[in-house]
Amino acid sequence: MRKSFKLENLGCANCAAKMEHDISQLPGVNKATISFMTSKLMLDADAATPAELEPIVEAADAICTSYEKDCHILR
């Protein structure tokens, strides 16, 4: 499943690159791409339904918050 998410309060391109790398390493994630210019996360995961995708999004949100305290994935 491919899905796009808006990132709220993304303030650093270097942090975005680190977030992208760490999110890509999550189990079930095929590819993660973060565009700093548009503040968007493109997520390609093995999940077949939104319910299966939610734990991945929650883990990705925790990664974002670990690099930038106020950065969150809008759902």
trRosetta pair geometry for C-beta under 8 A, 3 or more apart (Angstrom, degrees):
i j d omega theta_ij theta_ji phi_ij phi_ji
1 44 7.6 176 86 -149 39 47
1 45 5.7 -19 59 65 84 82
1 46 7.8 14 16 110 80 12
1 47 5.0 -54 28 83 126 81
1 48 6.4 161 -40 -116 114 19
1 49 7.7 -153 -58 -19 153 9
1 52 7.9 131 9 79 141 108
1 53 5.9 -84 82 -74 142 127
2 42 7.0 -3 -168 -177 97 89
2 43 7.0 164 -150 87 50 51
2 44 4.9 -13 -99 -101 84 77
3 42 7.8 171 88 -153 36 50
3 43 5.4 -16 63 62 80 98
3 45 7.8 -27 21 19 101 104
3 53 6.6 65 10 -168 147 157
4 40 5.7 -7 -171 -175 102 118
4 41 7.1 154 -157 81 52 51
4 42 5.4 -21 -102 -102 79 68
4 43 7.5 170 -89 19 29 75
5 40 6.8 150 77 -158 43 66
5 41 4.5 -13 61 59 97 102
5 43 6.7 23 1 -4 110 116
5 57 7.1 142 -71 -135 156 111
5 73 4.8 8 153 -163 142 103
5 74 6.4 165 -177 60 86 62
5 75 6.9 -26 -131 -88 112 59
6 39 6.2 38 -165 115 71 97
6 40 6.0 -41 -104 -102 48 72
6 41 7.9 -130 -46 19 3 81
6 73 7.6 132 76 -160 46 54
6 74 4.4 -15 72 46 98 121
7 10 4.3 47 118 -41 123 124
7 16 7.9 142 86 -115 169 101
7 34 7.0 30 -27 -145 150 108
7 39 4.5 -130 62 178 90 83
7 40 6.6 -163 3 -89 90 17
7 41 5.7 96 -51 -25 106 99
7 64 6.6 -154 -139 -141 112 145
7 71 6.1 2 179 -168 103 98
7 72 7.4 163 -156 82 60 32
7 73 6.2 -37 -102 -99 65 57
7 74 7.4 -162 -91 4 14 86
8 39 7.5 83 -78 165 21 133
8 70 7.6 -94 118 147 89 80
8 71 6.7 165 82 -147 58 46
8 72 4.9 -10 53 59 109 82
8 73 7.7 -175 12 -90 85 8
8 74 5.4 95 -34 -46 108 104
9 68 6.7 -169 123 136 96 126
9 70 4.2 -79 140 120 159 101
9 71 4.9 -138 90 -89 90 55
9 72 6.9 46 37 16 108 74
10 15 7.6 -166 -159 90 78 112
10 16 6.0 59 -173 -83 122 108
10 34 7.7 -171 -141 -179 152 122
10 36 6.6 -148 137 -136 126 65
10 39 4.6 170 36 -127 127 96
10 64 7.8 -67 -93 -158 92 114
10 68 6.8 132 -124 56 47 161
10 71 5.3 73 -85 -126 59 118
11 15 7.4 29 69 42 66 138
11 68 6.1 155 33 -139 95 145
11 70 7.9 45 -12 67 122 109
11 71 7.3 -130 5 -69 82 110
12 15 3.8 70 83 11 113 111
12 16 6.6 -175 95 -15 58 82
12 67 7.7 -131 63 149 122 109
12 68 6.5 173 23 -76 108 126
13 16 5.4 -50 -149 31 35 117
13 17 6.7 38 152 -21 64 100
13 36 4.4 7 -110 -113 79 169
14 17 5.8 -50 -154 31 33 112
14 18 6.7 31 149 -15 64 104
15 18 5.6 -55 -150 38 37 111
15 19 6.2 41 151 -22 68 104
15 67 4.3 147 -161 156 106 126
15 68 5.4 84 156 -41 158 107
15 71 7.7 172 131 -17 135 161
16 19 5.6 -51 -146 35 31 114
16 20 6.3 37 153 -23 63 104
16 34 4.6 -151 -177 117 95 133
16 36 4.5 -174 32 -81 169 96
17 20 5.6 -49 -148 32 31 115
17 21 6.6 33 153 -19 62 104
17 34 7.5 -143 -77 64 31 117
18 21 5.7 -52 -151 34 33 113
18 22 6.3 25 155 -13 66 108
18 67 5.7 153 87 -107 122 144
19 22 6.0 -62 -147 41 29 105
19 23 6.0 26 159 -17 68 111
19 34 5.8 47 87 -28 110 161
19 60 7.9 76 179 -169 98 80
19 63 5.7 129 -141 130 77 106
19 64 5.3 45 -134 -97 135 66
19 67 5.5 -111 -65 20 95 151
19 71 7.9 -93 -83 123 153 149
20 23 6.1 -57 -142 39 24 108
20 24 6.3 29 156 -24 61 109
20 32 5.5 -173 -154 111 63 98
20 33 6.3 25 -140 -133 120 28
20 34 4.3 -129 -72 13 104 105
21 24 5.8 -60 -155 32 26 114
21 25 6.9 22 151 -19 61 107
22 25 5.7 -58 -157 31 36 112
22 26 7.6 56 146 -41 62 87
22 63 4.8 180 108 -153 128 135
23 26 5.8 -27 -165 -6 44 117
23 29 6.3 -165 153 -151 69 170
23 32 4.0 -111 106 122 112 175
23 34 7.7 105 31 -41 141 112
23 41 7.3 -64 140 -153 175 126
23 43 7.4 -88 158 -107 128 101
23 59 8.0 140 -125 111 72 89
23 60 4.7 46 -124 -123 114 97
23 63 5.6 -171 -68 71 80 158
24 29 5.9 -150 -142 119 31 128
24 31 6.4 -3 -124 -142 99 38
24 32 4.5 -135 -69 33 70 100
25 29 7.4 24 56 61 16 126
26 29 4.4 69 68 -3 92 127
26 32 7.8 64 24 -33 108 139
26 56 6.0 126 130 -144 141 86
26 59 5.4 132 -129 111 137 136
26 60 6.7 -79 -25 -68 159 80
26 63 7.9 -109 -58 -34 119 143
28 45 5.2 30 142 -165 89 101
28 46 4.7 -110 -154 35 74 107
28 47 6.3 53 173 -42 125 83
28 56 5.5 -114 92 -85 126 126
29 32 5.7 -10 -180 -39 133 105
29 43 6.8 -74 -133 -159 102 91
29 44 7.3 96 -168 78 65 57
29 45 5.2 -44 -105 -102 54 86
29 46 7.8 -101 -61 -2 17 83
29 56 6.2 147 -66 -156 93 127
30 44 4.5 -64 67 113 108 100
30 45 6.3 -177 7 -102 83 25
30 46 6.6 122 -40 -49 98 72
31 42 7.8 -11 115 110 95 94
31 43 7.9 169 91 -154 57 35
31 44 4.4 19 51 47 88 119
32 41 6.6 -18 -166 -168 95 96
32 42 7.1 157 -157 82 44 58
32 43 5.5 0 -111 -110 82 69
32 44 7.4 -148 -68 29 44 70
32 60 7.2 -178 -125 -120 146 127
33 41 7.4 151 80 -158 47 48
33 42 4.4 -5 59 54 99 106
34 40 7.2 176 -148 90 53 43
34 41 5.2 -18 -99 -101 80 71
34 42 7.8 -164 -75 21 33 69
35 38 4.4 18 106 39 126 98
35 39 7.2 -59 90 -5 78 15
35 40 5.0 10 45 52 106 87
35 42 7.6 53 -14 -12 99 102
36 39 7.1 18 -164 -75 31 53
41 60 6.9 129 173 162 159 139
41 73 6.3 -46 27 -116 143 109
43 53 7.8 118 114 -159 134 114
43 56 7.2 145 179 128 141 124
43 57 7.4 -155 24 -89 176 80
43 60 7.0 -70 -97 -71 137 167
45 53 5.9 132 70 -120 143 88
45 56 5.3 104 -122 124 158 175
47 50 7.8 79 144 -104 129 13
47 52 3.7 173 -146 108 97 103
47 53 3.9 167 100 -70 161 70
47 56 6.3 -130 -32 4 134 137
48 52 5.8 49 40 34 63 151
49 52 4.9 96 55 7 76 100
49 53 7.1 -141 99 -6 42 90
50 53 5.4 -58 -145 38 36 114
50 54 6.6 56 155 -44 67 92
51 54 5.9 -32 -153 3 32 118
52 55 7.6 -51 -177 24 38 98
52 56 8.0 27 138 -4 62 111
53 56 5.5 -66 -165 42 51 114
53 57 6.0 49 144 -24 83 107
54 57 5.6 -55 -144 37 34 111
54 58 6.3 36 157 -21 67 104
55 58 5.5 -51 -145 35 34 114
55 59 6.4 34 155 -18 65 104
56 59 5.8 -55 -150 37 31 109
56 60 6.3 32 150 -19 65 107
57 60 5.5 -53 -145 38 33 113
57 61 6.3 39 152 -24 65 103
57 73 6.0 -140 -173 102 93 153
57 75 6.8 80 159 -87 149 121
58 61 5.6 -50 -148 32 31 114
58 62 6.7 33 151 -20 62 102
59 62 5.6 -51 -152 33 34 114
59 63 6.7 38 148 -20 63 101
60 63 5.5 -50 -153 32 36 114
60 64 6.5 38 150 -20 66 102
60 73 6.1 50 104 -39 105 150
61 64 5.6 -50 -150 34 34 113
61 65 6.4 31 153 -16 66 107
61 72 5.9 24 -152 -150 103 69
61 73 4.5 -105 -90 19 92 108
62 65 5.8 -55 -146 40 31 110
62 66 6.4 39 152 -28 63 104
63 66 5.6 -53 -151 28 31 115
63 67 7.0 17 156 -8 63 103
64 67 6.4 -69 -160 40 31 100
64 68 6.6 -40 168 49 69 90
64 71 4.5 -119 161 115 102 108
64 72 6.5 144 101 -103 133 25
64 73 6.3 144 11 -38 156 87
65 68 7.1 -85 -130 75 27 52
65 69 6.4 35 -166 -140 72 31
65 71 6.2 -162 -84 69 46 75
65 72 6.6 29 -70 -85 97 71
67 71 6.9 -23 77 45 87 141
68 71 3.7 63 84 -8 113 121
